[in-house]
Amino acid sequence: MDKKKIFTLASALVFAASLFSCGRKGYDDFSFPEQKESTLRPVSDIYRDNSGDDLTPVREESNRTVRSSDGLCVIECMDSYFDVTLDYEKGSYYDVGAAYAEVIPLVFEGYQELCEGYIFENIKAAFNDLNGDYSGIENRTEILCDSLGRNYRDELEGFAEKISGDSEGIKEDGILSAEEACLMQLIPDVLRGTACSALSADGSVTSTGERLSCRLLEWQLGSENQLCECHTLLHMKNGDKSFVSVTYLGFLTILTAVNNDGVMLGELDVGSMNMVEYSCEGKTSYTYAMRYALENCTTAREAAGYLAANASDYPYCVNVFATDKSDAVVAELAVVPEDGTALLRDSSTPLIDGLEWDSGKYICAVNSFAAKGNADGITHYTDNIVRWNRYNELFCGETALSPDRMRHLLTCESTDNDLVRIRSDGLVHMVIADYSDCRLQAILTDTGGVDDEQRFVDLGSWK
């Protein structure tokens, strides 16, 4: 053995000996320091036995009806949501927007203050370094508003002028301005920040023989869950362009909606894996494009195809979940080549390498593209891959899925843990479209937040 190795070994032995020569002969006199009880829990704890829960959707009755002076807006005040009808068959888009703004303060005192506060919570969550300079946000809002079709711009103008107070521009002053009223319609396009999931089962694996689709919207509920006071079922009454939208009071863009033909659309934020710089120059709103698709398309594939064909016109990469009675697709809207190709993903589309899905009778979407060749924001991203795998585990073995069974599976995770789950703390609504009776049912999170005891509400027919 050479001298260097002998010296190293000797040094190690001396060091080891020093550890055992400090006077301690055992641990009898050792006191463990005080520490908090461990919060670690086994992954199996995420599931709970909810088989005894009665999850039958509850039909609510109106407590109060309020109409605009011209009759173009009618709001029914339900226990947990507002049921709003806007009548475009009897008035212009401008007049309908103004009528909506006329009635809202009559059914919700303090609405303007709530909206402005919520807008700035979203701004600060997206940008924490603006230091009171919101000119960039105002510029984005103006560009996207100007890009909209004439009818949509008229509607926004009527709404914003009527709902706003004595303030101008985007500034945090406790008063909702016209510019802020426009921004609230475009939060997903200007500020983004949604986190969602969706699943659809075709009729061959359901107990009714008809499709079942569900869509979960997760967003900022507000610092005090204040947005949960504003759940709204919005009926856009406009002949063959009619649809219903599960949204918030005063929101005219699309979060989750179904038209008279049963085309259901819901967006899921994706973002850009290649950190492409945001630009809205020459762009338009994808949420208003979804509204156009609902008003003008009669099948899910047609609506999704319209959105995919125009993907380069949108400011952000997103998924749009699209289903109808006989079909279900996900429009993967890659807006730049760096993130892939805009396409329609269905059950036959090859998936990203390493991504597993066990049944072609079901289709799932999370906050990432999943088609092979598009940007992979799923296989190495905990929230996305856990939810994808959990949907696969819970549903793909089901061969006679009933609406009740779907409700139980969607709520079988315990909410009193920090593990990733289908229903996160930011769940706004969970909407199920049952094509056997053409009705919507939903969990509408209340101001108490998300817990195990959420109830389903029967929102009625989409026709």
N, C-alpha and C positions, 0 to 999 in steps of 0.2 A: 504493500500500500504506500503511495507517495506521501510526502510530508504534508502537502496541502490538505489531503483527505483526512490524514490523522489529526491535524489541527482542527478541522471543521467538526469531526466527530467528538473530539474532546470538548470543544466549546459547547456543543449541544448537550453533552452529558452534564457539564457544570451548570448550564442553565436549568436543565430538568431537575437537578439536585436542589438548586436554589428554591424551586417552587415548593418543595416538600420539607424545607428546613426553616420555615418561618414560624414554627412553634405550634401550628395546628396539627393535632393528632386525629381529628375526626370532625363531625359536623354537629356534635351534641349541643354546642354553645352557639350555633349559627342561627340567626333570626332572619327569616325571609322578609324582604321589604314589602310594604303594603302595595297592592296593585289592584286595578279594577278587574272585575270578573270578565272573562273572555266573551267576546260577542260572536266568535266563530260558530257557525252552525252547518250541519251537513246539507249538501245540495238537495237531498231527498226531502228536506223540510219545505221546499218551495211549493209542494203540492199539499192540498188539504182535501178532506172528504166533504164535498158539497152535494153529495147525491141526495140528501134530504132537503136541500134548499128549494123553495118554490120560486122558480124564475119565470113564471108565466107573465108575459107583458101586461101591464096595467093600462087601461084606457082612461085618460083623464078628461074631466068635464071643464067647460069654460066657466070661469068665475066672473068674467067681465068682458064686455065687447066695446071697443072704441073705434070710431070711423073718422076718416078725414072729412073735411067740409065738402069735398067734391065726390066722396065715395070711392075714390081710386085705391085707398088703402083701408083695410079692415084688420084689426088686431084682436085676437081672442087671448085673454090672459089665463093660461092654464096653471096648474100647481107648480110644475117644474120647467116650463118653457112658454114662449110666446108663439102662437100660431098666427102667422101673418099671410094675408093675401094681397097681392098687388095686381091690379087689373089694367093690363096694357091694351085691352080690347076697347076701352072706353075713354082713353086719354093718351096724351103724348108721353114719350119717355121722360121729358123734363118734368111734366106735371106729375107723373107717378113718383119720380124721385123726391119731388117737393112734398107730395102727399105723405110719403113714408116719414120724412123728416118732421112733418107737422104732428103726426100721431105719437111718435116715439116719446117725446117729453111728457105726454099725457099718461103714458103707461109706466114710465121709468123715470122717477125724479132723480136728478143728479147724473143723468146719462152723459152729458157733455164732459163733465169733470172726470167721470170714470174712463171714458174713451181716451181723453188726452193723457191721463195718467198711465193707461195701459200702453199707449203708443210709445211713450218715453221709456217705459220699462223695456220694451222691445228694442228700441234704439240703443239703449245703454248695454243691453245684453249682446248686441251685435257689434257695437263700436264703443269701446271704453276710453277712447282718447280724443274725443271730439272737442272737449272743453267748451261746450256751449255753442260751438259753430256747427249749425245744422244745414248750412247752405248746400252741401253735397247731397244730403238726403232730399232737400227740397228740389234740387235739380233733377235727381232720379225720378222723383214723383211727377214732376212737370213733363219730362220726356215721355214717360210711360202713359200718362194720361192723354197727352197729345197724340199718341200712337193708336188710340182706340178708335173704333168705328163711331160714326156720328151719333147713332142712337145711344151708345154707351156713354159717350161724352156728355150728351144732353142730360141723361139720367143722373150722372155724377154731379153735373153743375146744379141741377134742381135740388138734389139732396144736400150738397155741400153749402149752397147759399142759404137754405132754410134752416139747417141744423146748427150752423156755426154761430159763434158769439162775436163780440166786438174785439176781434183780434185778427192780425194778419201774419202770414208766414208760419214757419215751423219753429216755435219757440216755447219753452216750458214756462207758461204763465198761468196755468190753471183754467184757460179758456180754449175751447175747441175752435180752431180757425177753419176756414174753408179748405186751406191747403192740407191741414191735418185730417180733415174729414175725407179728403181724397186719398191721403196716405194710408188710412186705415183699411181702405179697400185693396191696397196693393202691398200689404205687409209681406206676403210670401214672395212677391217679385222684387221688392226693394230691400227687405231685411232678412228674409227667409226664416230659418229656425224651426221647422217642423220635424217631427220624428214619428213615423207612422208604420203600420203594417196592414196587410190585407190577405184574405184567403177566399177562394171560391171552390165549391164542390159541384160537379155536374150531376144531372139528374140520375145517372146510372148508379150513384153511390149514396143517394138520399132516400129516406123512407117515403117521401111524397112522390118521387119520380121527377121532381122539378129542381132546378138549380137553387142553391143557397150560397149567398155571398156575404162576407163581412168585411168591414173596413174600420180600423182604429185610428183616430186622429190624436196625436200628442202634440201639445203646443205649450206655450207659457200660459198658465192659468191666471197669472197675476200674483203679486206678492201676498195678497190675501184671498186668493182664489176668486177674485171679484168677477172675472169673466164668466164664472159659472152661474151668475145671476142672469145671464143674457142668452141662454140657449134659445134657439129659434128654429121653427119649421116654417120655411118660407115657400109659399106657393106663387110661382110666376105664372099668372093666367094670361096666355097669349096665343090662343088657338092651337095650331099644330106645333108651335114653338114652346108650349107649356112644359114646366118641370117643377119638381119640389127640391128644396135644398135644406140640408141640416147644417145650420150655421149659427151665427150670432146676430143679435138684434142690430140692425143697421148695416150688416155686411151684404153686399150685392154680388161679390165674387164667389167662386166655387171652392168649397172644402170637401163636401160629400153631397152628391146630388143624383137624382134619377129623373129621367124624362118620361113622358106619357107612353113611350114605346118600351120602357123598361131598361133603357141604357143607363147604367150606373157608372159614375166617374168619381175618382178620388185621387188626389196627388200625394206623392211621397217624395220628400226632398232627397236629392242624391248628392249634389255638389260636384266639384271637379277634383278628381284624384291628382291632376297635374298642376293644381294651383293656378289655373288660368285666371288672369286678372279680370275682375268684374267689369263689364261694360254694358250700358243700356243704350248707347248711341246706335240708332237704326234698329233697335229691338222693340218688342211689344210684350204685353202681359200674357203669360201662359195661363193664368187663372181665368182671364177673360176669353182666351182661346178655348178653354174648356167649356165656358158658358156658350160660346158660339157653336161648339160641337154638339152640346146638349140640345140647342135650339134647332139644329139643322140636320142632325144625323139620326138614323132610325135603327142602327145596329152598333154594338160595341166595337166591332172591327172597323167599321166606317169612321166612327168618332176617333178611335185610336190612330187610324191611318191618317186622318186629317192633321192630328197633332204631330205625328212623326214627320209628315211631309213638310211641316213648318218649324221643326225643332231649332233650326239655326237662327230663327227670329226671336228666341227666348233668351233671357239673361242668365238662367241657371239650368244645369242638368237636373232633371227630375224623372221619376217614374209616374205614369198615370195608370191606375188600375181601372180596367174597363170590362164590364160584364153586361150580358143581357140574358134572355131566357135560355138561349141555346149555345152561348159562347162566352169565353173569358180570355182576355189577353192583357199583357202589360206593355204599354208603350214606353220603351226605354228611350228617353229623349236626350241623347247626347248632343250637346249644342256645338261642340267643337271636335275636330278630328282627333285631337290629343286624347279625348276620353272615349272614343269609339264611334259607332255608327248608330244613328237613330233607327230603331226597328221595332217590330211587334214581336214580343216573346209569348209563345203559347206552350202547350204541353209537349210539343215536338221539337222545340228549340234546344240545341245543345247548350249545356250549362258550363260555367267557368270551371276549369280543372280543379278537382278537389271538392266541389260542391255536390252534395247528394240530395236527391229527392225521390221518394219511393213510389209515388203513384201519379200517373198521367191524368187521373180523374180529378186531381186537385191542382190548383195553381196558387202560388204564394208570391208576395212582394214585401220587401223591407226597404230600408233606406240605402239601397245600392243597386246598381245594375247586376244582373245575374246571367245574362247571355254571354256565351263564350265569345271572346274578342273585344268585349266592352270592358271599361275600367273595373277592376276588382276592388270594390270597397266592402267586401263581405267576408271572405274566408279568413282574414286576419284581423277583423274588427269585431270585438266582443259583442256589442249590442246587436249587430246585424246577424252574425253567425249563430248566436245563442237563440235568437227569436226564430230564425229560419229553421234551425234544427228542432226547436220545440214544437213549431207548427207541424213539422214532418212527423215527429214522435206522437203527437196528440191526435192528428187527423188521418194520416195516410193509411192507417189500418182500418178505418171505419168504412163499412160497406152498406150500412143502412142508416145514414146520419139523419136524425130528426132535428127539427128546429130546437126542441128542448135539449137534446144531446149537445148540439152546437153551443147553446148558451152555457151549459154546464162545463164543457171543455174550455171555453174561453174564460171562465171565471174560476177554474180549479186551482190556480196558483194562489198561494198565500201572499198577502200584501205587506205583512209585518216583517220584512227582511230586506237586505240590501242587494240581493242577487238580481241579475237581469231577468226580466219577466215580460210577458206579453203586455200586461197592464201596468205601465210605469206610473210614477207619481204625477206625470204630466198628462194623463189620459183626459182628453176633452170629451170625446164621445166614442162609443162603440156602436156602429150601425149595422144591422143585419137586414138584408133584402131577401125576402122569402118569395120566390117566383111561383109558388103553388097558390098563393092568394094575392100576390102583387101588393104586399103590405111591408112597411118598414117598422122595425122595432129597434130600440136603442137604449143604451145606458147613457145618461146625461149626468156627468159628474157634478155633484152639488158643492156648495161652498165648504163642506166638511172635508173635501178631498177624496182621494181614491182609497177605498177599504173593501173588506170582504163582503160587506152587506149592500153593495150596489143593487139597484132594481132596474128592470127593463120596462120601458114605456112603449105602448102601442101607438105609433105615430100615424096609423091609418094607411090608406091606399095611395100609391103614387100616380094613379090614373085620375 
